[in-house]
Amino acid sequence: MGLESAAAYAAKHAPHALLVAHGERVLYEAYDDGYDAQRPHALYSGTKSFWGIAALAAEREGLIDLDEPIAAKLPACANDARSGVTPRMLLQMIAGYGFGGLGNTVPTYERALDIMLKEAPGSTFTYGGIPLQVFGAYFARALAHRDLTPHAYLAQTILVPARVEIGTWRTLKDGAHPLPTGAALTARAWLAYGRFVMRHRDAYAEAFIGSKPNPRYGLCWWLGAAGAPNDCVYASGSGGQAMYLVPSADLVIVHFGASASFKHETFLKRYFD
């Protein structure tokens, strides 16, 4: 394995943090540009990786059904093409929504429910933030009888057991946190989340199954990368944010940075050459 080569590649692309852990042992930990083990870093779209896992936990509890029409809990979606959309489609980004809803344009739940589809449900993969906000509206309705928000459920069910502390989470104008982006964690906290998912990977196996329109994207996780073992999955955010899970190597890697030129495939090829 080429840990030194991968670290050298990362060092050329505006690095902020790199952690490599084999099982419970940290093999490598480095920080740059003012970051350290205590300073939270924005995950950007890496935030999405929480929601497929939380959705599967909620399905096991009987709180949601990933394959029921979202109109069962969102009547506003019952009388148009959205009546064929399921939570699974939303999380796989194949519900039919157009591109958008990323960064500072994430819509509130209310606004997301006003947005119509661009494609037939299940036909096309389009990456964006709108499907996650629609899922948030659906999930919030499903959790209302427990007096929980999606983020409170995530904390209670996943983050607390995983011993993951959120540094900050952006707030939208309606007072809610967004689902597709907005979380900031320390590198060690995101590593702890990765280790939790690795330990319980069998329970969350559906998160790592792609769709027909895009076999390389599961429930908010990217699946596979050239140069890496076949079971590699990863969370990804703009600027080079990444958390790679490689079960066959018992490996979790966290990368934070600020470079649009950082490439997952190149980093992983360097590591596994």
LUMVEX-887958 format. One record per residue (C-alpha): residue number from 1; x, y, z; residue in one letter. Coordinates in pm, 1 decimal. Layout:
REM residues N
<atom nr="NUM" X="X" Y="Y" Z="Z" rest="a"/>
...
REM end
This chain:
REM residues 273
<atom nr="1" X="0.0" Y="0.0" Z="0.0" rest="m"/>
<atom nr="2" X="122.4" Y="350.3" Z="-80.9" rest="g"/>
<atom nr="3" X="26.0" Y="559.5" Z="220.5" rest="l"/>
<atom nr="4" X="325.7" Y="787.9" Z="167.3" rest="e"/>
<atom nr="5" X="239.4" Y="833.8" Z="-200.5" rest="s"/>
<atom nr="6" X="-126.2" Y="910.9" Z="-123.2" rest="a"/>
<atom nr="7" X="-28.8" Y="1156.1" Z="151.7" rest="a"/>
<atom nr="8" X="214.4" Y="1326.6" Z="-86.2" rest="a"/>
<atom nr="9" X="-64.5" Y="1363.7" Z="-344.0" rest="y"/>
<atom nr="10" X="-299.9" Y="1512.1" Z="-83.5" rest="a"/>
<atom nr="11" X="-26.8" Y="1753.3" Z="29.7" rest="a"/>
<atom nr="12" X="-21.8" Y="1909.3" Z="-318.2" rest="k"/>
<atom nr="13" X="-394.3" Y="1994.0" Z="-312.1" rest="h"/>
<atom nr="14" X="-457.1" Y="2250.2" Z="-37.3" rest="a"/>
<atom nr="15" X="-470.4" Y="1995.7" Z="246.6" rest="p"/>
<atom nr="16" X="-646.3" Y="2059.2" Z="575.8" rest="h"/>
<atom nr="17" X="-647.9" Y="1711.8" Z="732.9" rest="a"/>
<atom nr="18" X="-571.3" Y="1350.0" Z="652.3" rest="l"/>
<atom nr="19" X="-644.7" Y="1058.0" Z="884.3" rest="l"/>
<atom nr="20" X="-590.4" Y="693.3" Z="800.2" rest="v"/>
<atom nr="21" X="-715.8" Y="425.4" Z="1040.0" rest="a"/>
<atom nr="22" X="-679.9" Y="47.6" Z="1024.1" rest="h"/>
<atom nr="23" X="-937.7" Y="-94.3" Z="1262.0" rest="g"/>
<atom nr="24" X="-897.6" Y="94.6" Z="1588.9" rest="e"/>
<atom nr="25" X="-540.2" Y="200.1" Z="1512.9" rest="r"/>
<atom nr="26" X="-463.3" Y="536.0" Z="1352.3" rest="v"/>
<atom nr="27" X="-183.9" Y="485.3" Z="1100.1" rest="l"/>
<atom nr="28" X="-147.7" Y="846.9" Z="993.4" rest="y"/>
<atom nr="29" X="-277.3" Y="1185.0" Z="1112.5" rest="e"/>
<atom nr="30" X="-172.7" Y="1520.5" Z="971.7" rest="a"/>
<atom nr="31" X="-318.2" Y="1873.4" Z="966.3" rest="y"/>
<atom nr="32" X="-241.1" Y="2189.9" Z="771.4" rest="d"/>
<atom nr="33" X="-353.5" Y="2547.3" Z="702.1" rest="d"/>
<atom nr="34" X="-459.0" Y="2618.7" Z="1060.4" rest="g"/>
<atom nr="35" X="-659.6" Y="2299.9" Z="1115.4" rest="y"/>
<atom nr="36" X="-594.9" Y="2060.3" Z="1401.7" rest="d"/>
<atom nr="37" X="-766.0" Y="1773.5" Z="1582.0" rest="a"/>
<atom nr="38" X="-1003.8" Y="2010.9" Z="1763.5" rest="q"/>
<atom nr="39" X="-1116.2" Y="2237.7" Z="1478.7" rest="r"/>
<atom nr="40" X="-1437.9" Y="2135.7" Z="1295.9" rest="p"/>
<atom nr="41" X="-1431.7" Y="2136.4" Z="918.5" rest="h"/>
<atom nr="42" X="-1724.4" Y="2176.3" Z="678.9" rest="a"/>
<atom nr="43" X="-1826.0" Y="1847.2" Z="514.5" rest="l"/>
<atom nr="44" X="-2026.4" Y="2017.9" Z="241.1" rest="y"/>
<atom nr="45" X="-2203.6" Y="1735.6" Z="54.3" rest="s"/>
<atom nr="46" X="-2029.0" Y="1481.6" Z="274.8" rest="g"/>
<atom nr="47" X="-2318.2" Y="1569.0" Z="506.7" rest="t"/>
<atom nr="48" X="-2543.5" Y="1358.2" Z="283.2" rest="k"/>
<atom nr="49" X="-2375.1" Y="1039.5" Z="408.0" rest="s"/>
<atom nr="50" X="-2572.5" Y="1058.9" Z="732.4" rest="f"/>
<atom nr="51" X="-2914.8" Y="1023.3" Z="574.9" rest="w"/>
<atom nr="52" X="-2914.4" Y="685.9" Z="404.0" rest="g"/>
<atom nr="53" X="-2788.9" Y="535.5" Z="729.1" rest="i"/>
<atom nr="54" X="-3050.8" Y="719.6" Z="937.4" rest="a"/>
<atom nr="55" X="-3325.3" Y="619.4" Z="690.8" rest="a"/>
<atom nr="56" X="-3236.6" Y="251.0" Z="718.4" rest="l"/>
<atom nr="57" X="-3236.0" Y="272.8" Z="1097.1" rest="a"/>
<atom nr="58" X="-3580.3" Y="434.7" Z="1085.2" rest="a"/>
<atom nr="59" X="-3709.5" Y="167.4" Z="847.7" rest="e"/>
<atom nr="60" X="-3594.6" Y="-105.5" Z="1086.9" rest="r"/>
<atom nr="61" X="-3797.3" Y="66.8" Z="1358.6" rest="e"/>
<atom nr="62" X="-4104.6" Y="74.3" Z="1135.9" rest="g"/>
<atom nr="63" X="-4105.5" Y="453.5" Z="1122.8" rest="l"/>
<atom nr="64" X="-4074.7" Y="474.4" Z="744.9" rest="i"/>
<atom nr="65" X="-4090.7" Y="250.0" Z="440.9" rest="d"/>
<atom nr="66" X="-3829.1" Y="336.1" Z="180.4" rest="l"/>
<atom nr="67" X="-4049.4" Y="201.6" Z="-96.5" rest="d"/>
<atom nr="68" X="-4383.9" Y="362.4" Z="-9.7" rest="e"/>
<atom nr="69" X="-4495.6" Y="667.7" Z="-207.0" rest="p"/>
<atom nr="70" X="-4391.7" Y="984.9" Z="-25.4" rest="i"/>
<atom nr="71" X="-4748.6" Y="1105.3" Z="-85.2" rest="a"/>
<atom nr="72" X="-4853.4" Y="870.1" Z="196.5" rest="a"/>
<atom nr="73" X="-4709.8" Y="1128.9" Z="436.2" rest="k"/>
<atom nr="74" X="-4694.6" Y="1432.9" Z="208.2" rest="l"/>
<atom nr="75" X="-5039.1" Y="1495.3" Z="57.7" rest="p"/>
<atom nr="76" X="-4897.5" Y="1788.7" Z="-142.2" rest="a"/>
<atom nr="77" X="-4723.7" Y="1529.0" Z="-361.5" rest="c"/>
<atom nr="78" X="-5031.0" Y="1316.1" Z="-426.6" rest="a"/>
<atom nr="79" X="-5179.9" Y="1478.9" Z="-735.0" rest="n"/>
<atom nr="80" X="-4892.3" Y="1503.6" Z="-982.1" rest="d"/>
<atom nr="81" X="-4591.5" Y="1301.1" Z="-1099.8" rest="a"/>
<atom nr="82" X="-4445.5" Y="1308.8" Z="-748.8" rest="r"/>
<atom nr="83" X="-4706.3" Y="1052.3" Z="-646.7" rest="s"/>
<atom nr="84" X="-4469.1" Y="790.3" Z="-790.5" rest="g"/>
<atom nr="85" X="-4168.3" Y="905.4" Z="-587.6" rest="v"/>
<atom nr="86" X="-4042.6" Y="694.3" Z="-297.2" rest="t"/>
<atom nr="87" X="-3795.8" Y="781.7" Z="-19.3" rest="p"/>
<atom nr="88" X="-3545.2" Y="541.0" Z="-174.3" rest="r"/>
<atom nr="89" X="-3558.8" Y="735.2" Z="-501.3" rest="m"/>
<atom nr="90" X="-3496.1" Y="1059.8" Z="-313.7" rest="l"/>
<atom nr="91" X="-3189.7" Y="920.7" Z="-138.6" rest="l"/>
<atom nr="92" X="-3058.3" Y="766.1" Z="-460.0" rest="q"/>
<atom nr="93" X="-3112.0" Y="1095.3" Z="-647.6" rest="m"/>
<atom nr="94" X="-3335.9" Y="931.0" Z="-907.4" rest="i"/>
<atom nr="95" X="-3669.8" Y="1086.5" Z="-805.8" rest="a"/>
<atom nr="96" X="-3679.4" Y="1311.0" Z="-1112.6" rest="g"/>
<atom nr="97" X="-3584.8" Y="1646.5" Z="-962.5" rest="y"/>
<atom nr="98" X="-3363.5" Y="1878.6" Z="-1162.8" rest="g"/>
<atom nr="99" X="-3018.9" Y="1997.5" Z="-1061.5" rest="f"/>
<atom nr="100" X="-3003.7" Y="2251.0" Z="-780.0" rest="g"/>
<atom nr="101" X="-3045.6" Y="2300.0" Z="-409.2" rest="g"/>
<atom nr="102" X="-2676.3" Y="2286.0" Z="-327.1" rest="l"/>
<atom nr="103" X="-2454.9" Y="2520.0" Z="-124.9" rest="g"/>
<atom nr="104" X="-2637.5" Y="2837.4" Z="-33.3" rest="n"/>
<atom nr="105" X="-2937.5" Y="2749.6" Z="-250.5" rest="t"/>
<atom nr="106" X="-3069.9" Y="2464.8" Z="-33.4" rest="v"/>
<atom nr="107" X="-3446.7" Y="2516.4" Z="-13.5" rest="p"/>
<atom nr="108" X="-3648.9" Y="2490.7" Z="305.0" rest="t"/>
<atom nr="109" X="-3877.9" Y="2188.2" Z="335.3" rest="y"/>
<atom nr="110" X="-4173.8" Y="2410.1" Z="242.5" rest="e"/>
<atom nr="111" X="-4003.6" Y="2543.9" Z="-67.7" rest="r"/>
<atom nr="112" X="-3879.5" Y="2197.0" Z="-168.6" rest="a"/>
<atom nr="113" X="-4238.4" Y="2071.3" Z="-165.2" rest="l"/>
<atom nr="114" X="-4330.9" Y="2339.4" Z="-419.8" rest="d"/>
<atom nr="115" X="-4072.9" Y="2214.4" Z="-671.8" rest="i"/>
<atom nr="116" X="-4198.8" Y="1993.5" Z="-953.3" rest="m"/>
<atom nr="117" X="-4017.1" Y="1705.7" Z="-1123.2" rest="l"/>
<atom nr="118" X="-3813.8" Y="1741.7" Z="-1443.0" rest="k"/>
<atom nr="119" X="-3800.9" Y="1369.1" Z="-1525.6" rest="e"/>
<atom nr="120" X="-4011.2" Y="1058.9" Z="-1462.3" rest="a"/>
<atom nr="121" X="-3950.9" Y="908.5" Z="-1115.9" rest="p"/>
<atom nr="122" X="-3685.3" Y="638.8" Z="-1122.6" rest="g"/>
<atom nr="123" X="-3562.0" Y="719.3" Z="-1472.7" rest="s"/>
<atom nr="124" X="-3264.2" Y="951.7" Z="-1430.1" rest="t"/>
<atom nr="125" X="-2985.8" Y="1023.2" Z="-1180.5" rest="f"/>
<atom nr="126" X="-2945.5" Y="1394.9" Z="-1110.1" rest="t"/>
<atom nr="127" X="-2723.7" Y="1495.2" Z="-821.2" rest="y"/>
<atom nr="128" X="-2855.3" Y="1779.7" Z="-608.1" rest="g"/>
<atom nr="129" X="-2992.4" Y="1896.6" Z="-278.3" rest="g"/>
<atom nr="130" X="-3363.9" Y="1917.1" Z="-354.0" rest="i"/>
<atom nr="131" X="-3433.9" Y="1541.6" Z="-312.0" rest="p"/>
<atom nr="132" X="-3274.6" Y="1545.3" Z="33.5" rest="l"/>
<atom nr="133" X="-3491.6" Y="1835.4" Z="145.4" rest="q"/>
<atom nr="134" X="-3803.4" Y="1657.7" Z="17.8" rest="v"/>
<atom nr="135" X="-3686.9" Y="1350.7" Z="208.7" rest="f"/>
<atom nr="136" X="-3641.7" Y="1575.3" Z="511.9" rest="g"/>
<atom nr="137" X="-4003.4" Y="1690.2" Z="485.9" rest="a"/>
<atom nr="138" X="-4118.7" Y="1326.7" Z="455.6" rest="y"/>
<atom nr="139" X="-3896.9" Y="1213.0" Z="744.7" rest="f"/>
<atom nr="140" X="-4009.7" Y="1501.7" Z="965.7" rest="a"/>
<atom nr="141" X="-4372.7" Y="1401.2" Z="911.1" rest="r"/>
<atom nr="142" X="-4290.6" Y="1039.2" Z="997.2" rest="a"/>
<atom nr="143" X="-4118.8" Y="1145.9" Z="1319.8" rest="l"/>
<atom nr="144" X="-4378.4" Y="1399.9" Z="1432.0" rest="a"/>
<atom nr="145" X="-4550.9" Y="1156.8" Z="1670.5" rest="h"/>
<atom nr="146" X="-4219.6" Y="1116.8" Z="1853.4" rest="r"/>
<atom nr="147" X="-4170.6" Y="1493.7" Z="1865.4" rest="d"/>
<atom nr="148" X="-3837.8" Y="1451.7" Z="1684.2" rest="l"/>
<atom nr="149" X="-3682.1" Y="1632.3" Z="1390.2" rest="t"/>
<atom nr="150" X="-3473.4" Y="1435.3" Z="1138.1" rest="p"/>
<atom nr="151" X="-3158.7" Y="1579.8" Z="1295.2" rest="h"/>
<atom nr="152" X="-3268.9" Y="1487.3" Z="1647.1" rest="a"/>
<atom nr="153" X="-3338.6" Y="1132.4" Z="1529.3" rest="y"/>
<atom nr="154" X="-2998.3" Y="1116.2" Z="1359.5" rest="l"/>
<atom nr="155" X="-2827.5" Y="1227.3" Z="1680.2" rest="a"/>
<atom nr="156" X="-3024.6" Y="991.3" Z="1903.9" rest="q"/>
<atom nr="157" X="-2997.8" Y="683.2" Z="1683.0" rest="t"/>
<atom nr="158" X="-2662.5" Y="718.4" Z="1506.9" rest="i"/>
<atom nr="159" X="-2438.2" Y="997.1" Z="1630.2" rest="l"/>
<atom nr="160" X="-2462.4" Y="941.9" Z="2006.1" rest="v"/>
<atom nr="161" X="-2402.2" Y="563.7" Z="1980.3" rest="p"/>
<atom nr="162" X="-2115.1" Y="635.1" Z="1741.3" rest="a"/>
<atom nr="163" X="-1972.2" Y="896.3" Z="1980.6" rest="r"/>
<atom nr="164" X="-1980.2" Y="1156.9" Z="1709.1" rest="v"/>
<atom nr="165" X="-2004.7" Y="1521.4" Z="1809.9" rest="e"/>
<atom nr="166" X="-2124.9" Y="1773.3" Z="1554.1" rest="i"/>
<atom nr="167" X="-1923.6" Y="2094.3" Z="1563.3" rest="g"/>
<atom nr="168" X="-2181.1" Y="2313.6" Z="1390.2" rest="t"/>
<atom nr="169" X="-2468.5" Y="2270.8" Z="1145.9" rest="w"/>
<atom nr="170" X="-2592.5" Y="2551.1" Z="925.2" rest="r"/>
<atom nr="171" X="-2946.8" Y="2677.8" Z="985.2" rest="t"/>
<atom nr="172" X="-3191.6" Y="2774.4" Z="710.1" rest="l"/>
<atom nr="173" X="-3424.8" Y="3072.9" Z="730.5" rest="k"/>
<atom nr="174" X="-3706.3" Y="2855.3" Z="869.9" rest="d"/>
<atom nr="175" X="-3486.2" Y="2753.8" Z="1163.8" rest="g"/>
<atom nr="176" X="-3423.3" Y="2396.6" Z="1044.3" rest="a"/>
<atom nr="177" X="-3087.7" Y="2246.1" Z="953.7" rest="h"/>
<atom nr="178" X="-3046.1" Y="2132.8" Z="591.4" rest="p"/>
<atom nr="179" X="-2996.8" Y="1764.6" Z="507.3" rest="l"/>
<atom nr="180" X="-2776.1" Y="1777.9" Z="195.9" rest="p"/>
<atom nr="181" X="-2505.5" Y="2000.4" Z="344.1" rest="t"/>
<atom nr="182" X="-2418.9" Y="2219.7" Z="640.8" rest="g"/>
<atom nr="183" X="-2247.7" Y="1993.4" Z="895.6" rest="a"/>
<atom nr="184" X="-1899.4" Y="2068.0" Z="1030.5" rest="a"/>
<atom nr="185" X="-1705.9" Y="1801.3" Z="1223.4" rest="l"/>
<atom nr="186" X="-1351.6" Y="1744.6" Z="1334.1" rest="t"/>
<atom nr="187" X="-1161.0" Y="1488.0" Z="1132.8" rest="a"/>
<atom nr="188" X="-1165.1" Y="1254.7" Z="1432.1" rest="r"/>
<atom nr="189" X="-1543.2" Y="1287.7" Z="1465.0" rest="a"/>
<atom nr="190" X="-1599.1" Y="1196.9" Z="1101.1" rest="w"/>
<atom nr="191" X="-1357.1" Y="908.3" Z="1146.7" rest="l"/>
<atom nr="192" X="-1571.5" Y="788.6" Z="1438.2" rest="a"/>
<atom nr="193" X="-1878.1" Y="797.1" Z="1213.2" rest="y"/>
<atom nr="194" X="-1695.1" Y="598.1" Z="947.5" rest="g"/>
<atom nr="195" X="-1589.8" Y="338.7" Z="1202.0" rest="r"/>
<atom nr="196" X="-1951.1" Y="310.0" Z="1322.8" rest="f"/>
<atom nr="197" X="-2077.0" Y="249.5" Z="969.5" rest="v"/>
<atom nr="198" X="-1799.9" Y="-6.3" Z="912.9" rest="m"/>
<atom nr="199" X="-1886.5" Y="-194.2" Z="1233.9" rest="r"/>
<atom nr="200" X="-2254.6" Y="-209.5" Z="1136.6" rest="h"/>
<atom nr="201" X="-2209.2" Y="-239.3" Z="762.7" rest="r"/>
<atom nr="202" X="-2426.2" Y="-551.3" Z="733.8" rest="d"/>
<atom nr="203" X="-2717.0" Y="-366.2" Z="895.3" rest="a"/>
<atom nr="204" X="-2675.8" Y="-81.0" Z="648.2" rest="y"/>
<atom nr="205" X="-2594.2" Y="-288.6" Z="340.6" rest="a"/>
<atom nr="206" X="-2879.1" Y="-131.0" Z="140.9" rest="e"/>
<atom nr="207" X="-2699.3" Y="203.4" Z="157.0" rest="a"/>
<atom nr="208" X="-2432.8" Y="53.0" Z="-66.2" rest="f"/>
<atom nr="209" X="-2653.9" Y="-74.5" Z="-348.0" rest="i"/>
<atom nr="210" X="-2677.3" Y="140.8" Z="-657.7" rest="g"/>
<atom nr="211" X="-2976.9" Y="213.0" Z="-876.6" rest="s"/>
<atom nr="212" X="-3035.6" Y="121.0" Z="-1239.9" rest="k"/>
<atom nr="213" X="-2985.2" Y="482.6" Z="-1355.5" rest="p"/>
<atom nr="214" X="-2661.2" Y="506.3" Z="-1155.3" rest="n"/>
<atom nr="215" X="-2507.6" Y="183.7" Z="-1021.6" rest="p"/>
<atom nr="216" X="-2230.7" Y="389.6" Z="-860.0" rest="r"/>
<atom nr="217" X="-2454.8" Y="578.5" Z="-616.8" rest="y"/>
<atom nr="218" X="-2639.8" Y="418.7" Z="-326.1" rest="g"/>
<atom nr="219" X="-2832.2" Y="585.3" Z="-46.3" rest="l"/>
<atom nr="220" X="-2619.5" Y="901.4" Z="-37.6" rest="c"/>
<atom nr="221" X="-2289.6" Y="710.2" Z="-73.3" rest="w"/>
<atom nr="222" X="-2065.9" Y="678.8" Z="-379.8" rest="w"/>
<atom nr="223" X="-1983.5" Y="319.1" Z="-466.8" rest="l"/>
<atom nr="224" X="-1646.5" Y="209.4" Z="-600.6" rest="g"/>
<atom nr="225" X="-1353.8" Y="399.8" Z="-743.9" rest="a"/>
<atom nr="226" X="-1092.7" Y="314.8" Z="-1003.6" rest="a"/>
<atom nr="227" X="-775.7" Y="193.3" Z="-838.4" rest="g"/>
<atom nr="228" X="-943.0" Y="95.2" Z="-509.7" rest="a"/>
<atom nr="229" X="-1070.9" Y="-243.8" Z="-388.4" rest="p"/>
<atom nr="230" X="-1414.9" Y="-332.1" Z="-520.5" rest="n"/>
<atom nr="231" X="-1583.9" Y="-282.3" Z="-183.5" rest="d"/>
<atom nr="232" X="-1464.8" Y="77.7" Z="-141.8" rest="c"/>
<atom nr="233" X="-1747.0" Y="326.3" Z="-77.0" rest="v"/>
<atom nr="234" X="-1715.6" Y="691.1" Z="9.3" rest="y"/>
<atom nr="235" X="-1880.8" Y="1013.4" Z="113.0" rest="a"/>
<atom nr="236" X="-1778.9" Y="1317.5" Z="-88.0" rest="s"/>
<atom nr="237" X="-1801.8" Y="1694.6" Z="-57.1" rest="g"/>
<atom nr="238" X="-1677.0" Y="1982.5" Z="-267.6" rest="s"/>
<atom nr="239" X="-1317.8" Y="2094.4" Z="-219.6" rest="g"/>
<atom nr="240" X="-1191.1" Y="1740.4" Z="-169.5" rest="g"/>
<atom nr="241" X="-1383.1" Y="1640.9" Z="142.7" rest="q"/>
<atom nr="242" X="-1394.7" Y="1262.8" Z="159.5" rest="a"/>
<atom nr="243" X="-1440.3" Y="967.0" Z="386.4" rest="m"/>
<atom nr="244" X="-1343.7" Y="633.7" Z="230.9" rest="y"/>
<atom nr="245" X="-1451.9" Y="299.2" Z="376.2" rest="l"/>
<atom nr="246" X="-1273.4" Y="-14.6" Z="258.7" rest="v"/>
<atom nr="247" X="-1410.2" Y="-313.8" Z="453.9" rest="p"/>
<atom nr="248" X="-1177.4" Y="-569.4" Z="293.7" rest="s"/>
<atom nr="249" X="-880.2" Y="-371.0" Z="428.0" rest="a"/>
<atom nr="250" X="-1054.0" Y="-267.3" Z="754.2" rest="d"/>
<atom nr="251" X="-968.3" Y="85.9" Z="652.3" rest="l"/>
<atom nr="252" X="-1128.0" Y="427.5" Z="709.6" rest="v"/>
<atom nr="253" X="-967.2" Y="737.0" Z="555.6" rest="i"/>
<atom nr="254" X="-1077.4" Y="1096.3" Z="617.5" rest="v"/>
<atom nr="255" X="-958.0" Y="1379.5" Z="394.2" rest="h"/>
<atom nr="256" X="-1032.1" Y="1751.0" Z="433.4" rest="f"/>
<atom nr="257" X="-905.7" Y="2014.6" Z="193.8" rest="g"/>
<atom nr="258" X="-983.0" Y="2315.7" Z="-20.9" rest="a"/>
<atom nr="259" X="-897.2" Y="2214.7" Z="-375.9" rest="s"/>
<atom nr="260" X="-1124.4" Y="2145.3" Z="-670.2" rest="a"/>
<atom nr="261" X="-832.9" Y="1960.4" Z="-830.5" rest="s"/>
<atom nr="262" X="-820.6" Y="1684.7" Z="-565.4" rest="f"/>
<atom nr="263" X="-938.7" Y="1360.8" Z="-730.9" rest="k"/>
<atom nr="264" X="-1069.3" Y="1065.0" Z="-532.1" rest="h"/>
<atom nr="265" X="-956.7" Y="812.5" Z="-792.9" rest="e"/>
<atom nr="266" X="-602.1" Y="948.6" Z="-805.4" rest="t"/>
<atom nr="267" X="-568.6" Y="954.6" Z="-428.1" rest="f"/>
<atom nr="268" X="-700.1" Y="598.5" Z="-392.8" rest="l"/>
<atom nr="269" X="-489.2" Y="466.5" Z="-679.9" rest="k"/>
<atom nr="270" X="-182.6" Y="613.0" Z="-508.6" rest="r"/>
<atom nr="271" X="-281.6" Y="445.8" Z="-182.8" rest="y"/>
<atom nr="272" X="-355.9" Y="100.8" Z="-321.6" rest="f"/>
<atom nr="273" X="-83.0" Y="74.3" Z="-585.4" rest="d"/>
REM end
